[in-house]
């Protein structure tokens, strides 16, 4: 089945629209629950956003971060680069040596 083959009822479109709207609002620190006069989404379709820091950390632009990484790496001193390389090499290991 492709997207072109997808057929939704009016109620299904409403349900998914409310869920998407809730996700967008949660991304800005709000919720449809803040507007009780509006229809509410099916909570099983929306992720819980109890921890804003985790949500924000997972919602990043990989391309922007990769460019920033390249830019910052080019400005490192040799000592900074040595420490960086050691840190990356030891990432996930039980111990880390900087000596």
ABEGO torsion letter per residue (X at the ends): XBAAABBBBAAAAAAAAAAAAAAAAAAAGBBAAABAABBBBBAAABBBBABAAAAAAABBBAAAAAAAAAAAAAABBAAAAAAAAAAAAABGBABBBAX
